[in-house]
Amino acid sequence: MYFPNMKPQVLQEEIPVPDTHPNFVAASLINANTLGYTLEAPGQGYETNGVAYMQMGITSQDPFFGREEITLPVSEHRLETTILNFYTAYTVHA
């Protein structure tokens, strides 16, 4: 689970989120609803980075779970960062 601290709410509200537990190499909360992470490399010279976002329902708004993962050669790390920052800027609402 990407956000163990939200598990009681997720179960209570039956929010559809991936039930698999990602094999994080590194993970850190950007804010209470946003997690930046790195997964195991799919092959030598590559990396997979991602951002997951969870927003519980607010008044009339439905709960939302979203994530973006990118796998590119390590040499393209700056491009990965740019894409994930764009995703975060237009999806995440702290």
Biopython code that builds the backbone (N, CA, C, O; Angstrom):
import numpy as np
from Bio.PDB.StructureBuilder import StructureBuilder

atoms = [
    (1, "MET", "N", (0.848, -1.182, 0.000)),
    (1, "MET", "CA", (0.000, 0.000, 0.000)),
    (1, "MET", "C", (0.891, 1.242, 0.000)),
    (1, "MET", "O", (1.871, 1.319, 0.740)),
    (2, "TYR", "N", (0.540, 2.186, -0.823)),
    (2, "TYR", "CA", (1.338, 3.393, -0.959)),
    (2, "TYR", "C", (1.232, 4.293, 0.271)),
    (2, "TYR", "O", (2.209, 4.944, 0.641)),
    (3, "PHE", "N", (0.069, 4.340, 0.903)),
    (3, "PHE", "CA", (-0.163, 5.230, 2.038)),
    (3, "PHE", "C", (-0.752, 4.435, 3.200)),
    (3, "PHE", "O", (-1.966, 4.464, 3.403)),
    (4, "PRO", "N", (0.080, 3.724, 3.969)),
    (4, "PRO", "CA", (-0.430, 2.919, 5.080)),
    (4, "PRO", "C", (-1.220, 3.743, 6.095)),
    (4, "PRO", "O", (-2.128, 3.222, 6.743)),
    (5, "ASN", "N", (-0.885, 5.012, 6.237)),
    (5, "ASN", "CA", (-1.596, 5.862, 7.196)),
    (5, "ASN", "C", (-3.047, 6.102, 6.786)),
    (5, "ASN", "O", (-3.858, 6.506, 7.619)),
    (6, "MET", "N", (-3.389, 5.864, 5.527)),
    (6, "MET", "CA", (-4.756, 6.068, 5.057)),
    (6, "MET", "C", (-5.536, 4.759, 4.950)),
    (6, "MET", "O", (-6.694, 4.768, 4.534)),
    (7, "LYS", "N", (-4.920, 3.632, 5.320)),
    (7, "LYS", "CA", (-5.554, 2.325, 5.154)),
    (7, "LYS", "C", (-6.935, 2.231, 5.795)),
    (7, "LYS", "O", (-7.849, 1.714, 5.153)),
    (8, "PRO", "N", (-7.139, 2.704, 7.034)),
    (8, "PRO", "CA", (-8.495, 2.607, 7.619)),
    (8, "PRO", "C", (-9.554, 3.323, 6.776)),
    (8, "PRO", "O", (-10.652, 2.799, 6.588)),
    (9, "GLN", "N", (-9.236, 4.497, 6.278)),
    (9, "GLN", "CA", (-10.191, 5.242, 5.459)),
    (9, "GLN", "C", (-10.423, 4.544, 4.123)),
    (9, "GLN", "O", (-11.553, 4.487, 3.638)),
    (10, "VAL", "N", (-9.361, 4.016, 3.532)),
    (10, "VAL", "CA", (-9.471, 3.334, 2.245)),
    (10, "VAL", "C", (-10.401, 2.131, 2.379)),
    (10, "VAL", "O", (-11.272, 1.918, 1.536)),
    (11, "LEU", "N", (-10.214, 1.345, 3.440)),
    (11, "LEU", "CA", (-11.054, 0.167, 3.655)),
    (11, "LEU", "C", (-12.497, 0.554, 3.947)),
    (11, "LEU", "O", (-13.431, -0.068, 3.441)),
    (12, "GLN", "N", (-12.671, 1.588, 4.770)),
    (12, "GLN", "CA", (-14.024, 2.018, 5.146)),
    (12, "GLN", "C", (-14.791, 2.540, 3.932)),
    (12, "GLN", "O", (-15.976, 2.241, 3.780)),
    (13, "GLU", "N", (-14.144, 3.304, 3.081)),
    (13, "GLU", "CA", (-14.826, 3.912, 1.945)),
    (13, "GLU", "C", (-14.733, 3.064, 0.679)),
    (13, "GLU", "O", (-15.238, 3.461, -0.371)),
    (14, "GLU", "N", (-14.084, 1.888, 0.775)),
    (14, "GLU", "CA", (-13.944, 0.973, -0.362)),
    (14, "GLU", "C", (-13.381, 1.684, -1.594)),
    (14, "GLU", "O", (-13.934, 1.586, -2.690)),
    (15, "ILE", "N", (-12.282, 2.393, -1.395)),
    (15, "ILE", "CA", (-11.632, 3.125, -2.475)),
    (15, "ILE", "C", (-10.797, 2.150, -3.307)),
    (15, "ILE", "O", (-9.995, 1.398, -2.753)),
    (16, "PRO", "N", (-10.977, 2.154, -4.627)),
    (16, "PRO", "CA", (-10.199, 1.235, -5.464)),
    (16, "PRO", "C", (-8.764, 1.729, -5.660)),
    (16, "PRO", "O", (-8.512, 2.639, -6.450)),
    (17, "VAL", "N", (-7.842, 1.125, -4.940)),
    (17, "VAL", "CA", (-6.420, 1.429, -5.096)),
    (17, "VAL", "C", (-5.688, 0.113, -5.319)),
    (17, "VAL", "O", (-6.191, -0.941, -4.930)),
    (18, "PRO", "N", (-4.517, 0.152, -5.933)),
    (18, "PRO", "CA", (-3.775, -1.091, -6.141)),
    (18, "PRO", "C", (-3.530, -1.804, -4.809)),
    (18, "PRO", "O", (-3.093, -1.187, -3.838)),
    (19, "ASP", "N", (-3.815, -3.104, -4.774)),
    (19, "ASP", "CA", (-3.617, -3.837, -3.528)),
    (19, "ASP", "C", (-2.237, -4.481, -3.452)),
    (19, "ASP", "O", (-1.903, -5.135, -2.465)),
    (20, "THR", "N", (-1.455, -4.296, -4.480)),
    (20, "THR", "CA", (-0.100, -4.825, -4.441)),
    (20, "THR", "C", (0.786, -3.882, -3.638)),
    (20, "THR", "O", (0.545, -2.676, -3.578)),
    (21, "HIS", "N", (1.800, -4.449, -3.031)),
    (21, "HIS", "CA", (2.742, -3.633, -2.281)),
    (21, "HIS", "C", (3.988, -3.454, -3.136)),
    (21, "HIS", "O", (4.740, -4.408, -3.336)),
    (22, "PRO", "N", (4.217, -2.250, -3.642)),
    (22, "PRO", "CA", (5.383, -2.022, -4.488)),
    (22, "PRO", "C", (6.680, -2.319, -3.736)),
    (22, "PRO", "O", (6.765, -2.136, -2.522)),
    (23, "ASN", "N", (7.658, -2.768, -4.459)),
    (23, "ASN", "CA", (8.963, -3.047, -3.873)),
    (23, "ASN", "C", (9.802, -1.773, -3.953)),
    (23, "ASN", "O", (10.650, -1.625, -4.833)),
    (24, "PHE", "N", (9.548, -0.852, -3.010)),
    (24, "PHE", "CA", (10.254, 0.419, -3.009)),
    (24, "PHE", "C", (11.723, 0.228, -2.665)),
    (24, "PHE", "O", (12.058, -0.465, -1.704)),
    (25, "VAL", "N", (12.593, 0.839, -3.448)),
    (25, "VAL", "CA", (14.011, 0.936, -3.101)),
    (25, "VAL", "C", (14.174, 2.134, -2.176)),
    (25, "VAL", "O", (14.950, 2.103, -1.221)),
    (26, "ALA", "N", (13.429, 3.184, -2.478)),
    (26, "ALA", "CA", (13.417, 4.399, -1.664)),
    (26, "ALA", "C", (12.033, 5.022, -1.796)),
    (26, "ALA", "O", (11.397, 4.919, -2.845)),
    (27, "ALA", "N", (11.571, 5.668, -0.733)),
    (27, "ALA", "CA", (10.284, 6.349, -0.761)),
    (27, "ALA", "C", (10.305, 7.467, 0.269)),
    (27, "ALA", "O", (10.875, 7.328, 1.351)),
    (28, "SER", "N", (9.671, 8.579, -0.090)),
    (28, "SER", "CA", (9.575, 9.669, 0.874)),
    (28, "SER", "C", (8.307, 10.467, 0.607)),
    (28, "SER", "O", (7.922, 10.706, -0.538)),
    (29, "LEU", "N", (7.671, 10.872, 1.703)),
    (29, "LEU", "CA", (6.473, 11.688, 1.573)),
    (29, "LEU", "C", (6.861, 13.101, 1.162)),
    (29, "LEU", "O", (7.722, 13.727, 1.780)),
    (30, "ILE", "N", (6.225, 13.585, 0.125)),
    (30, "ILE", "CA", (6.412, 14.967, -0.318)),
    (30, "ILE", "C", (5.507, 15.856, 0.524)),
    (30, "ILE", "O", (5.902, 16.944, 0.945)),
    (31, "ASN", "N", (4.293, 15.381, 0.762)),
    (31, "ASN", "CA", (3.360, 15.974, 1.719)),
    (31, "ASN", "C", (2.453, 14.841, 2.192)),
    (31, "ASN", "O", (2.700, 13.685, 1.847)),
    (32, "ALA", "N", (1.433, 15.130, 2.955)),
    (32, "ALA", "CA", (0.603, 14.077, 3.542)),
    (32, "ALA", "C", (-0.069, 13.189, 2.500)),
    (32, "ALA", "O", (-0.389, 12.037, 2.791)),
    (33, "ASN", "N", (-0.286, 13.699, 1.306)),
    (33, "ASN", "CA", (-1.007, 12.965, 0.265)),
    (33, "ASN", "C", (-0.136, 12.514, -0.903)),
    (33, "ASN", "O", (-0.635, 11.853, -1.814)),
    (34, "THR", "N", (1.132, 12.850, -0.900)),
    (34, "THR", "CA", (1.974, 12.599, -2.061)),
    (34, "THR", "C", (3.242, 11.867, -1.674)),
    (34, "THR", "O", (3.933, 12.253, -0.731)),
    (35, "LEU", "N", (3.544, 10.806, -2.407)),
    (35, "LEU", "CA", (4.706, 9.976, -2.143)),
    (35, "LEU", "C", (5.579, 9.915, -3.390)),
    (35, "LEU", "O", (5.102, 9.561, -4.468)),
    (36, "GLY", "N", (6.844, 10.256, -3.247)),
    (36, "GLY", "CA", (7.820, 10.064, -4.310)),
    (36, "GLY", "C", (8.572, 8.778, -4.024)),
    (36, "GLY", "O", (8.889, 8.495, -2.869)),
    (37, "TYR", "N", (8.865, 7.990, -5.056)),
    (37, "TYR", "CA", (9.511, 6.707, -4.799)),
    (37, "TYR", "C", (10.364, 6.235, -5.982)),
    (37, "TYR", "O", (10.238, 6.716, -7.108)),
    (38, "THR", "N", (11.225, 5.282, -5.675)),
    (38, "THR", "CA", (12.060, 4.604, -6.658)),
    (38, "THR", "C", (11.804, 3.110, -6.505)),
    (38, "THR", "O", (11.764, 2.591, -5.389)),
    (39, "LEU", "N", (11.632, 2.427, -7.625)),
    (39, "LEU", "CA", (11.446, 0.980, -7.618)),
    (39, "LEU", "C", (12.725, 0.297, -8.076)),
    (39, "LEU", "O", (13.645, 0.948, -8.572)),
    (40, "GLU", "N", (12.776, -1.027, -7.906)),
    (40, "GLU", "CA", (13.938, -1.774, -8.380)),
    (40, "GLU", "C", (14.121, -1.532, -9.867)),
    (40, "GLU", "O", (13.148, -1.446, -10.616)),
    (41, "ALA", "N", (15.363, -1.424, -10.287)),
    (41, "ALA", "CA", (15.666, -1.202, -11.702)),
    (41, "ALA", "C", (15.228, -2.420, -12.514)),
    (41, "ALA", "O", (15.506, -3.556, -12.130)),
    (42, "PRO", "N", (14.541, -2.185, -13.637)),
    (42, "PRO", "CA", (14.096, -3.302, -14.464)),
    (42, "PRO", "C", (15.235, -3.942, -15.263)),
    (42, "PRO", "O", (15.085, -5.038, -15.802)),
    (43, "GLY", "N", (16.347, -3.263, -15.332)),
    (43, "GLY", "CA", (17.500, -3.785, -16.055)),
    (43, "GLY", "C", (18.689, -2.877, -15.833)),
    (43, "GLY", "O", (18.544, -1.736, -15.395)),
    (44, "GLN", "N", (19.850, -3.388, -16.134)),
    (44, "GLN", "CA", (21.069, -2.607, -15.922)),
    (44, "GLN", "C", (21.035, -1.338, -16.764)),
    (44, "GLN", "O", (20.749, -1.370, -17.961)),
    (45, "GLY", "N", (21.335, -0.224, -16.111)),
    (45, "GLY", "CA", (21.362, 1.060, -16.800)),
    (45, "GLY", "C", (20.034, 1.784, -16.826)),
    (45, "GLY", "O", (19.932, 2.868, -17.398)),
    (46, "TYR", "N", (19.005, 1.198, -16.210)),
    (46, "TYR", "CA", (17.679, 1.819, -16.181)),
    (46, "TYR", "C", (17.273, 2.110, -14.741)),
    (46, "TYR", "O", (17.845, 1.567, -13.795)),
    (47, "GLU", "N", (16.270, 2.982, -14.595)),
    (47, "GLU", "CA", (15.698, 3.273, -13.285)),
    (47, "GLU", "C", (14.205, 3.522, -13.447)),
    (47, "GLU", "O", (13.741, 3.951, -14.504)),
    (48, "THR", "N", (13.471, 3.247, -12.388)),
    (48, "THR", "CA", (12.034, 3.519, -12.365)),
    (48, "THR", "C", (11.749, 4.408, -11.163)),
    (48, "THR", "O", (12.018, 4.040, -10.019)),
    (49, "ASN", "N", (11.202, 5.579, -11.445)),
    (49, "ASN", "CA", (10.813, 6.522, -10.402)),
    (49, "ASN", "C", (9.334, 6.826, -10.563)),
    (49, "ASN", "O", (8.780, 6.710, -11.656)),
    (50, "GLY", "N", (8.700, 7.215, -9.464)),
    (50, "GLY", "CA", (7.282, 7.501, -9.546)),
    (50, "GLY", "C", (6.806, 8.440, -8.469)),
    (50, "GLY", "O", (7.520, 8.769, -7.522)),
    (51, "VAL", "N", (5.558, 8.862, -8.654)),
    (51, "VAL", "CA", (4.860, 9.700, -7.696)),
    (51, "VAL", "C", (3.457, 9.116, -7.549)),
    (51, "VAL", "O", (2.792, 8.832, -8.545)),
    (52, "ALA", "N", (3.014, 8.940, -6.316)),
    (52, "ALA", "CA", (1.651, 8.490, -6.040)),
    (52, "ALA", "C", (0.950, 9.584, -5.250)),
    (52, "ALA", "O", (1.558, 10.264, -4.423)),
    (53, "TYR", "N", (-0.345, 9.741, -5.523)),
    (53, "TYR", "CA", (-1.133, 10.787, -4.889)),
    (53, "TYR", "C", (-2.465, 10.199, -4.431)),
    (53, "TYR", "O", (-3.124, 9.477, -5.179)),
    (54, "MET", "N", (-2.847, 10.508, -3.215)),
    (54, "MET", "CA", (-4.111, 10.022, -2.667)),
    (54, "MET", "C", (-4.841, 11.177, -2.017)),
    (54, "MET", "O", (-4.301, 11.850, -1.139)),
    (55, "GLN", "N", (-6.076, 11.408, -2.454)),
    (55, "GLN", "CA", (-6.901, 12.457, -1.858)),
    (55, "GLN", "C", (-8.208, 11.822, -1.420)),
    (55, "GLN", "O", (-8.969, 11.320, -2.248)),
    (56, "MET", "N", (-8.466, 11.843, -0.138)),
    (56, "MET", "CA", (-9.727, 11.313, 0.364)),
    (56, "MET", "C", (-10.848, 12.250, -0.070)),
    (56, "MET", "O", (-10.611, 13.430, -0.331)),
    (57, "GLY", "N", (-12.053, 11.731, -0.145)),
    (57, "GLY", "CA", (-13.187, 12.550, -0.571)),
    (57, "GLY", "C", (-13.408, 13.742, 0.340)),
    (57, "GLY", "O", (-13.346, 13.629, 1.564)),
    (58, "ILE", "N", (-13.665, 14.869, -0.268)),
    (58, "ILE", "CA", (-13.946, 16.097, 0.477)),
    (58, "ILE", "C", (-15.333, 16.561, 0.049)),
    (58, "ILE", "O", (-15.561, 16.809, -1.135)),
    (59, "THR", "N", (-16.240, 16.679, 0.974)),
    (59, "THR", "CA", (-17.645, 17.058, 0.744)),
    (59, "THR", "C", (-18.201, 16.258, -0.434)),
    (59, "THR", "O", (-18.405, 15.051, -0.305)),
    (60, "SER", "N", (-18.450, 16.895, -1.573)),
    (60, "SER", "CA", (-19.080, 16.199, -2.700)),
    (60, "SER", "C", (-18.061, 15.552, -3.644)),
    (60, "SER", "O", (-18.444, 14.937, -4.639)),
    (61, "GLN", "N", (-16.798, 15.683, -3.344)),
    (61, "GLN", "CA", (-15.753, 15.156, -4.218)),
    (61, "GLN", "C", (-15.468, 13.692, -3.892)),
    (61, "GLN", "O", (-15.385, 13.318, -2.722)),
    (62, "ASP", "N", (-15.317, 12.865, -4.928)),
    (62, "ASP", "CA", (-14.984, 11.460, -4.728)),
    (62, "ASP", "C", (-13.509, 11.316, -4.382)),
    (62, "ASP", "O", (-12.700, 12.164, -4.759)),
    (63, "PRO", "N", (-13.146, 10.241, -3.663)),
    (63, "PRO", "CA", (-11.733, 9.987, -3.386)),
    (63, "PRO", "C", (-10.972, 9.767, -4.697)),
    (63, "PRO", "O", (-11.550, 9.356, -5.703)),
    (64, "PHE", "N", (-9.677, 10.047, -4.666)),
    (64, "PHE", "CA", (-8.867, 9.919, -5.879)),
    (64, "PHE", "C", (-7.520, 9.298, -5.532)),
    (64, "PHE", "O", (-6.873, 9.704, -4.567)),
    (65, "PHE", "N", (-7.105, 8.322, -6.311)),
    (65, "PHE", "CA", (-5.767, 7.762, -6.231)),
    (65, "PHE", "C", (-5.170, 7.814, -7.625)),
    (65, "PHE", "O", (-5.786, 7.371, -8.593)),
    (66, "GLY", "N", (-3.966, 8.359, -7.718)),
    (66, "GLY", "CA", (-3.286, 8.404, -9.008)),
    (66, "GLY", "C", (-1.804, 8.166, -8.819)),
    (66, "GLY", "O", (-1.250, 8.428, -7.751)),
    (67, "ARG", "N", (-1.173, 7.673, -9.853)),
    (67, "ARG", "CA", (0.272, 7.489, -9.805)),
    (67, "ARG", "C", (0.831, 7.596, -11.203)),
    (67, "ARG", "O", (0.152, 7.344, -12.199)),
    (68, "GLU", "N", (2.068, 7.971, -11.240)),
    (68, "GLU", "CA", (2.798, 8.076, -12.501)),
    (68, "GLU", "C", (4.156, 7.445, -12.269)),
    (68, "GLU", "O", (4.880, 7.843, -11.355)),
    (69, "GLU", "N", (4.508, 6.468, -13.085)),
    (69, "GLU", "CA", (5.816, 5.819, -13.002)),
    (69, "GLU", "C", (6.501, 5.918, -14.346)),
    (69, "GLU", "O", (5.872, 5.793, -15.397)),
    (70, "ILE", "N", (7.789, 6.144, -14.295)),
    (70, "ILE", "CA", (8.572, 6.293, -15.521)),
    (70, "ILE", "C", (9.826, 5.440, -15.415)),
    (70, "ILE", "O", (10.533, 5.472, -14.408)),
    (71, "THR", "N", (10.089, 4.679, -16.466)),
    (71, "THR", "CA", (11.308, 3.891, -16.558)),
    (71, "THR", "C", (12.094, 4.391, -17.762)),
    (71, "THR", "O", (11.621, 4.346, -18.898)),
    (72, "LEU", "N", (13.289, 4.861, -17.494)),
    (72, "LEU", "CA", (14.176, 5.371, -18.546)),
    (72, "LEU", "C", (15.610, 5.004, -18.192)),
    (72, "LEU", "O", (15.896, 4.592, -17.067)),
    (73, "PRO", "N", (16.507, 5.158, -19.158)),
    (73, "PRO", "CA", (17.926, 4.973, -18.816)),
    (73, "PRO", "C", (18.338, 5.972, -17.736)),
    (73, "PRO", "O", (17.806, 7.080, -17.669)),
    (74, "VAL", "N", (19.273, 5.577, -16.905)),
    (74, "VAL", "CA", (19.768, 6.441, -15.829)),
    (74, "VAL", "C", (20.236, 7.783, -16.389)),
    (74, "VAL", "O", (20.120, 8.811, -15.722)),
    (75, "SER", "N", (20.754, 7.773, -17.594)),
    (75, "SER", "CA", (21.236, 9.018, -18.210)),
    (75, "SER", "C", (20.110, 10.014, -18.472)),
    (75, "SER", "O", (20.377, 11.187, -18.734)),
    (76, "GLU", "N", (18.851, 9.565, -18.407)),
    (76, "GLU", "CA", (17.698, 10.444, -18.649)),
    (76, "GLU", "C", (16.983, 10.834, -17.348)),
    (76, "GLU", "O", (15.799, 11.168, -17.358)),
    (77, "HIS", "N", (17.710, 10.787, -16.246)),
    (77, "HIS", "CA", (17.116, 11.103, -14.938)),
    (77, "HIS", "C", (16.484, 12.494, -14.918)),
    (77, "HIS", "O", (15.414, 12.679, -14.337)),
    (78, "ARG", "N", (17.133, 13.465, -15.544)),
    (78, "ARG", "CA", (16.581, 14.831, -15.556)),
    (78, "ARG", "C", (15.230, 14.867, -16.264)),
    (78, "ARG", "O", (14.328, 15.588, -15.836)),
    (79, "LEU", "N", (15.082, 14.099, -17.340)),
    (79, "LEU", "CA", (13.808, 14.044, -18.055)),
    (79, "LEU", "C", (12.735, 13.406, -17.174)),
    (79, "LEU", "O", (11.604, 13.890, -17.127)),
    (80, "GLU", "N", (13.081, 12.331, -16.483)),
    (80, "GLU", "CA", (12.141, 11.701, -15.540)),
    (80, "GLU", "C", (11.665, 12.714, -14.503)),
    (80, "GLU", "O", (10.470, 12.832, -14.232)),
    (81, "THR", "N", (12.601, 13.427, -13.942)),
    (81, "THR", "CA", (12.271, 14.424, -12.923)),
    (81, "THR", "C", (11.332, 15.484, -13.482)),
    (81, "THR", "O", (10.370, 15.867, -12.816)),
    (82, "THR", "N", (11.592, 15.958, -14.681)),
    (82, "THR", "CA", (10.750, 16.972, -15.310)),
    (82, "THR", "C", (9.329, 16.457, -15.509)),
    (82, "THR", "O", (8.366, 17.166, -15.215)),
    (83, "ILE", "N", (9.192, 15.243, -16.001)),
    (83, "ILE", "CA", (7.870, 14.664, -16.239)),
    (83, "ILE", "C", (7.119, 14.471, -14.924)),
    (83, "ILE", "O", (5.937, 14.803, -14.827)),
    (84, "LEU", "N", (7.798, 13.940, -13.918)),
    (84, "LEU", "CA", (7.136, 13.720, -12.623)),
    (84, "LEU", "C", (6.775, 15.041, -11.947)),
    (84, "LEU", "O", (5.734, 15.136, -11.297)),
    (85, "ASN", "N", (7.614, 16.049, -12.090)),
    (85, "ASN", "CA", (7.283, 17.375, -11.542)),
    (85, "ASN", "C", (6.056, 17.953, -12.236)),
    (85, "ASN", "O", (5.211, 18.570, -11.587)),
    (86, "PHE", "N", (5.949, 17.758, -13.551)),
    (86, "PHE", "CA", (4.786, 18.230, -14.308)),
    (86, "PHE", "C", (3.526, 17.520, -13.813)),
    (86, "PHE", "O", (2.502, 18.159, -13.571)),
    (87, "TYR", "N", (3.607, 16.205, -13.664)),
    (87, "TYR", "CA", (2.474, 15.422, -13.153)),
    (87, "TYR", "C", (2.050, 15.950, -11.779)),
    (87, "TYR", "O", (0.868, 16.176, -11.522)),
    (88, "THR", "N", (3.021, 16.138, -10.922)),
    (88, "THR", "CA", (2.732, 16.609, -9.565)),
    (88, "THR", "C", (2.112, 17.998, -9.575)),
    (88, "THR", "O", (1.162, 18.258, -8.837)),
    (89, "ALA", "N", (2.635, 18.882, -10.396)),
    (89, "ALA", "CA", (2.126, 20.261, -10.445)),
    (89, "ALA", "C", (0.672, 20.335, -10.892)),
    (89, "ALA", "O", (-0.075, 21.200, -10.434)),
    (90, "TYR", "N", (0.262, 19.431, -11.785)),
    (90, "TYR", "CA", (-1.100, 19.515, -12.337)),
    (90, "TYR", "C", (-2.052, 18.472, -11.785)),
    (90, "TYR", "O", (-3.210, 18.425, -12.201)),
    (91, "THR", "N", (-1.605, 17.639, -10.869)),
    (91, "THR", "CA", (-2.473, 16.618, -10.285)),
    (91, "THR", "C", (-2.605, 16.777, -8.780)),
    (91, "THR", "O", (-3.697, 16.637, -8.229)),
    (92, "VAL", "N", (-1.509, 17.065, -8.124)),
    (92, "VAL", "CA", (-1.475, 17.069, -6.665)),
    (92, "VAL", "C", (-2.024, 18.363, -6.102)),
    (92, "VAL", "O", (-1.663, 19.461, -6.527)),
    (93, "HIS", "N", (-2.907, 18.199, -5.132)),
    (93, "HIS", "CA", (-3.481, 19.357, -4.431)),
    (93, "HIS", "C", (-3.255, 19.137, -2.948)),
    (93, "HIS", "O", (-3.981, 18.377, -2.308)),
    (94, "ALA", "N", (-2.262, 19.791, -2.411)),
    (94, "ALA", "CA", (-1.871, 19.582, -1.007)),
    (94, "ALA", "C", (-2.928, 20.079, -0.046)),
    (94, "ALA", "O", (-2.754, 19.977, 1.169)),
]
sb = StructureBuilder()
sb.init_structure("model")
sb.init_model(0)
sb.init_chain("A")
sb.init_seg("    ")
for serial, (resi, resn, name, xyz) in enumerate(atoms, 1):
    if name == "N":
        sb.init_residue(resn, " ", resi, " ")
    sb.init_atom(name, np.array(xyz, "f"), 0.0, 1.0, " ", f" {name:<3s}", serial, name[0])
structure = sb.get_structure()
